[in-house]
Amino acid sequence: MQVNQYTVGPFAENTYLLIEEGQALIIDPGFFDDPEYQKVKRQIDNQNIDLIAVVLTHAHVDHVLGLQKVVDDFDIPVYLSDKDRYLWNNFSSQAAMFGFQSDGFAFDPDVLPVSNEWTIGNFSFDVQYTPGHAPDHISLYSKSDGIVIAGDALFREGIGRTDLYKGDFKVLEQSIQEQLYSLPDDTIVYPGHGEQTTVGHEKKANPFVKG
């Protein structure tokens, strides 16, 4: 799997374009402006890739700022966990907290099931439920590629903030220890902010959650 990382928006959020055998997924489209979005769209067009879906690790505003741009251009599904869709259903209020004006989205995302071996097109992931930073938060683990898209659960020597609505440090700590730290140590962690890391490094060096 080819993993392309784009750091976008005022929150320096990591949007990912995953490519597998001519197909692509966008993970967490946080594009703040059109030039950021067009950079990704050009890669899709230039490589003649078939974009088949958007997958959200969670629905915090910085991870969905560019979602409307994508769905306006591509007739593709958007997947989000249905464990707790408060953030999605109250997006306009959430956006206002961060100084953005938005009426939310005029569609409901498809259900992203918490499941081993969730398959879409040429992609297959274990979808792990990793709440604590956000109530709908998931992580995507590809055993065959040795990677996990961890969203805002786990960063390099950091973790997602837990002072937002339904944030809970104890819940996040449990998510990290049971879901992420149980992965092989050499698993590459692609976070929602900052640089990549590995599970093994975080188990030893993360000051917030020890392995």
N, C-alpha and C positions, 0 to 999 in steps of 0.2 A: 504494500500500500504506500502510495506517495502522500506525505503529509505536508501541506503548504500552510504556513502561519502568516497571518496579516495582523499587525497590531494597529488598532483603529480607535477613533473617537477620543473624546476628552478624558475617558477613564482608562486609556491605553489597554483596551480589551483585546484579547486574542480571538480572532475569527479564524476558523480552519476550513480549508478546502481539501477534502480527502479524495484521492483518485485511485480507482481500482479497475483495470482492464477497460478503459474507455468510459467509465461511469464516474460520477462525482456526487459527493454530499457536501453541503455547507453546514458547518456546525457553528451556531451562535453568531448570526450576522449582525455585528455591532456597528456597521458602517454609519458614520455620523454625517458624511456629505457624499455627493455624487462622485467626486474623484476617487475616494476610497473604494466605493462600490465598483466603479468602472475598471479599476485595476484588476479586480477578481474576475469580472465579466470578460475582460479581454483575454485572460488566461483560458477561460472556458471556451471562448470562441476560437482563439488561435490554435488550441490543441484539439479542437473539434470534439470536445467532451460532452457527454450527455449528462446534464445535471438532473438527478432523479428525485431529490428531496432536500428539505432543510430539517435538521435535528437540533433541538434546543436542550442544553443541559439543564436550564432553568429559565424562568421568565423575568429576571431582573432587567431593568430598563437598559442597562449598558450592553446586554447580550441580545437585544432584539431591536435596537435602534434602526437597523437597516433592513429589517424583515419585510416591510412593505415594498421596498424597492425590488427585492428579489421576487416576491409573489406577483408583482405587477408585470414583471418581464418573463417569468417562467410559470407555466401551468403545472405546478408540482405540489405534493403534499408537504405539510409542516407537522412534525411529530413532537409531542410534549407529553411528559408523564401526567397521568390523571390522578395521581395520589392526592394532590391538593392544588387546585387551580386558582387559589385566591389571588395570586400575583397577576395571572393572566386576566382574570375576570375584573380586576380592579386596576387595570393598567394605567388609566388616566390619572388616578390618584397617586399611584406610585411614581409616575413620570413627573407630576407636579412637585413631589418632594425633592426632586433633583433639578428643578428649574426648567423642565420641558413641558410643552403643551401638546397633548395628544388625546384624541378621542378613543384610543384603543384600536382594536382590529375588528373588522366586520365579518370575521369567520372564526370558527372553532378549530383548533388543531386536531389532527388525528391522534389516537392514543398510542403513546410509546410504552409498550408493555415492559414491566420489570421481568426479565426472562433471560435464561441462558440461550445462546445461539439465536438471537433475533436476527433474521436475515431480511435484507432489502437489496434487490438487485444483486450485484456482485459482492456486497458487503455482508459481513457477519460479525456481530458483537454480542458479548454478554452485557446486558443492560443492568447496572447495579443501582439500587436505590440508595443515595448518599445524602440524606437531608441533614440539616443543622445550620447551614448557611442560608438555604432557602427550602421551603416545604415541599417543592416539586422537584428537587435536585436529583439528577442521575449522573452517572459516569458511564462511559462506553469503553469496554475492555475488549481488545482484539488479541486473543491468545496466539494466533498464528503469526501476528506481526510484533508481538511483545510490546504493545503500547496501550495506554489508557488515556482517554480524553477526560480529564478530571474536573473541568469547569472551575468553579470557585470553591470546591471542597478542599483541595490541597495545592499549595504553591511550593516553589523552591524555598525551603526553610521558612515556610509560612502556611497559614490556613485562611479560609474565607472568614470575613467578619461575621459576627453573630449578634450584632446590636440592631439589625433590621427586623422587620416584622416576621415573627415566628422563627427568628434565629435562636439557636440554643447550643452553647458550647458543648455540653455533655452529649447531646445528640450527634453533633458533628464529630466529636472525639470518637464516639462509638462507630460512626460511619467509616471514618478513616481507618480505625484499627481493625474492624471486622471485614470491610469490603476492599480497601485499598492496600493496607499493609499485609493482607493475606495473599497478595499477588507475588509472583517471583521477584526477587530483589533487583534483577536487571531490567524489569519492566520500565520503559520510558514513560514518564508522566508529562503530558501536554496540558498545562494549566490555562485557566481563563485569563490570567494576568502574569506577566513576567516570563522568565526563561524556563525551558524544560529542565526536568530533573529525573531521578530514578526513585523507585520505591525503596531500594536499599539505602540510598543516601538519606532519604527523609526519615527512615526508621532510626538512623543514627544521629542525624544532625538537626532535625526539626525541633525547635525549642518549645513548641506548643503541644505536640502529640508525639510521644516516644513510641517506638516499636517494641 
